[in-house]
Structure formats: structure tokens, C-alpha cells
């Protein structure tokens, strides 16, 4: 049975069609990721399904008795608490409790009410609501605070918690991780994997799409195309289709050229005229295959700094905070050029404070700080968007920041982040969130920093732009400190993890998977009574196992990264060999150098592969349970 059916759905904005006779069937319990380019109409489609907008044509049908869950734009403010907001999302429970408390409710009706309350397990609802809020970052004290004391981002978390708590048959989610930290994102990922209802999820979080959906609905040119599998499978299938289409287009183009040459040659000859006419008719029947033309691919490029002697920055027993109030204490940390560091820890524990300290925006309250002579630090934070001048263009902002640079150099820095000739002259007020993020990245890296600090850089970036950011960070030769709710970015861009919690900054020994598992352990319901000894023993055993595996995990990850670097270099050199001009006399020396390097790379790749296989085997053996 289907939870949702879209038939011939059409909708336009200002004459521009977003949906053009689109069809989609979403079966009960199926999880579907909705993807498409920015502006394609994904959020509009969710608003149409939820009834906030009316379609121009077609039909939207929900299955019989299907309850719809949709995250409100913002949860209520006022004195009501987050726990009360979430509990109120179960409309049936709230109505039954109100009727039970009403003195005018007849006695026979009261019996029915209490029976129904037992059936829906109303007494367990507060514990379930509290668990969902805890997973999204609200501790017990925060759950009892008035909503008016929270920022808009935290109120959005409450709205999300309310939608999850209502246990709908069909859940609509539009970028649910935008207001979450990494810890809450990992919790939500686990929750959605187990969610029993149908789900339509709009997200730019690649890992969330891979781990929580079983099909991808792509919205392109007003149509919806359903592909089974997660996002990675969707990319694999799409790439294969594009290659097949390109091969077919080449084959048909060759046929066309051959036939056209025959027609042009023999059209005027009487003996060949009939054959020429026959070929013309055959030419008309050849299928017209459109080229696979992607939109301009996202491309980021960080300018590379000159090398500085290590360490770039060192902190020794540093305390940091605001107006004498200590947020972090005893911070000892060293950063070198090759470091790729991600900061873990729930929002409010001091990650942004540490980022500001490293960026030089916050002076230490005590302790010692060393910075290499000539150290340049680039700092990106989403709140910097508020400092942009809406009436000015990206060119104006960069020209002010690069006061000595030529107009060509300013445009080149903008182009590093996809702000081309059109967008560099667009007023900031008319730019999308993703374009503003690109401008902030261009400003943060304008002087080729040795240390780049990125605080939630992906909030407004689509999937392609996030991939471009990962590639740029891989190529960047400076140090990186990263705060992000995107597990995919953290996993690929960082090789050191620091945990910021309880006023301290400590190295995290495991990888992101181990960290996610530890969050799961903390969020798990308490075991039955008299199990305290067993619980403590189990926790100690898990901690010991993580500590034992950490060096092996790090060695395997480093070996894999080394192999990936060599393979990327090999692929780049092989691509250069396709350049025909490389085989001309003026470039003979360059050709020889490439050929020589490829020969050396063959041996290096073999050695790196062996090292990676050995490291992976050692890790696998250590992870295998004892017989």
C-alpha cells in the first residue's frame, strides 16, 4: 500500500515550471531521499505535500489514515518548555488527557479515555520525548527551560523533536541537520534508520542519504526519477547511464557523419540519387540523443602558502573564555603544517571558543601561546555572513580585503570558489546562501593562510560543492582545523580528532565510527537493576578495546591515504599524456619527465598497496573476537 502518490503534479513560480506532470509513488515504510539542484523545487514539493501550497495541476494522494509529520518552520517561543512542546505533538494523547481532566466528561467516556491512554502507552510518552530531546542535544535542565530562552536554531531542534515524537506514517524532512552539531546528526542518523514509517528526506548530507534511505528521487527538469539504493548507488548508476549515453551519442554521430557524406557526395548524380534519398530518410530516423550536459561543476581551490618551520602554533596549559569567565582550561595543543584536525563535542562545550583562540580572535586568559613568525590564519564562521554588506558585490568585498591586488587578481580569487564573471558582480543581497558561503571562503583564504579554521563551512553548500570542498582541502598544503556536523566531510578531511568536553580539549583515540558508537552507548537506555557491575565491566572492556585498536586504525587510515595520494598523482599524469601537444618537440623534456615519474610511481603504488593491505589485515585480526 502506498503512503503517498503524486500523479501528473505541476507547479510554477512566476511562470517558471518547477514541477511538470511529475509522478512518484512512496510505499508504506519506504525511505526516499529527494535530491536536485538548488532552486529545482525540492522544498516546494514538500510544502505541496504538506498542504501549505496548492498545485497548479495533478493530484497528491495520501494513503488511508496516513498521519503526516512535517517539521514546522519554527517551534513556539514563550514560557512553554521543550518537553511540553514535544509532548503536545501527539495530538491524540493531548486531547485524551484534556478530556480526562475536564470535569464535564461523563463517567462512561472516562473509562474509554483511560483504556485508550493505556493502548497508546501514554504514560511512557514523557520518557520517549525526553530521549528524543536528549539525542538532539537537550539535557534535563534544558528540557525544562522556557522556549523563549533558546535561539532560533535550538527552537528548530525542538520542532524536529516534535515531528519525530509524533511517530507519523509519512515523515517529511527538509535539511534536518542544518541546525544540528555532529553529535546530534549522528543520533538522528541512527533514529531515522530505525524509523518504521515512510520518509521523504531532502538533504545535502551525503552520509545521511547513504545510511537512511533505500531509494533516491531526483528532481530534474520538473520530473521525478526514482533510483533504488542510497546516494552512492545513485551516483554509480547515473555515471554508468551517462557513459552509455555518451557512447551511443558518439556511435550515432559517426553514423550521421557517414550518411551525410554519402548524401553530399552523390545527391547530384543520377545513378546514386535514389540511394542518396534512401540515406536521407535513414538519417531522419536516427534517434536524437541529447548530450549529457551537467551544470558547471563546483570547483574550489585554496591558495597554497609558503612553508613555515614547525610548529605553526603551540598552546601550553592555556585557559580561554570571555570577560574573565573560563570556558576551556589546561589546553595544550600543537599544530603543524600537515595537520588535519576535526573538533568533536556537543554545541556549547567550547568548540567555537577554541576556534577563535586558534584564529587569534580571542586572547588566552592564562598559559603560554607560541605562533610561528609570519603565521597567517584564515577563519571561516557562518555568523560572518551577518557582516557582509548586502548592497555590495563579492568584488567590492574582496577589493577591500585585498587592497593592493589588481582587479584581475581579485577576480581570480573569486573564481577559486566558483564566483564567476556574473556572480562576482551580483549584489550580496541577491545571492543564495551557498554563494555567500563561497564568498566567505574566498575572504578567509585571500592571503594564502598557513592555518585554515572552518566552523560549519557546509551549512549552505549542496552535495557537489561539499565534494569540491573536500577535494580542495585534500590539495591544500596548510593546516586545517574543522568544526562540522557533516560526518562525511569529517571522515574524509580530518586525520586527528580532538574532543572538546567538560572544559577540556583532549585527543580522541578512535575514529569517527568509534565516536558514533560511544554516543550510542551513552544514549542507550539504562539496563535493569542489579546490572551495575556488569555494566561497568562492559564499559571498561569497550574502552580498553578502543584504546587497543586506535593505533591500528590510525595506521590503516594513514596507509590508505598514502595510497590514495599516489593513485591520484598517477591518474593526473596519465590524463596529461592525452594532451596531443605534449608529443611535439618543444615539450619533449616535459614528456620525458612525466614518463620517468610514472615509472617510479608504479613501484611506489605497489609498495603502498602492500603497506595498506598489511595494516588492514592487522586491524581486521585485532577486531576479530577471540575464539
Buried (B, 14 or more C-beta within 10 A) or exposed (E): EBBBBBBEBBBBEEEEBBBBEBBBBBBBBBBBBBBBBBEBBBBBBBBBBBEEBEBBEBEBEBBEEBBBBBBBEEBBEEEBBBBBBBBBBBEEBBEBBEBBEEEEBEEEEEEEBEEBBEEBEBEEBBEBBBBBBBBBBBEEEBBEBEBEEBEEEBBBBBBBBBBBBBBBBBBBBBBBBBBBBBBBBBBBBBBBEEBEBBBBBBBBBBBBBBBBBBBBBBBEEBEBBBBEBBBEBBBEBBEEEEEEBEEEBEEBEEEEEEBEEBBEEBBEEEEBEEBBEEBBEEBEEEEEBEEBEEEEEBBBBBBEBEEBEBBBBBBBEBBBBEEEEBBBBBBEBEBBBEBBBBBBBBBBBBBBBBBBBBBBBBEBBEBEBEBBEEBBBBBBBBEBBEEBEEEBBBBBBBBEBBEEBEEEBBBBBBBBBBBEEEBBBBEBEEBBBBBBBBBBBBBBBBBBBBBBBBBBBBBBBBBBBBBBBBBBBBEBBBBBBBBBBBBBBBBBBBBBBBBBBEBBBBEBBBBBEBBBBBBEEEBEEEEEEEEEEEEEEEEEEBEEBBEEBBEBBBBBBBBBBBBBEBBEBBEEBEEEEEEEEBEEEEBEEEBEEBEEEBEEBEEBBEEBBEBBEEBBEBBEEEEEEEE
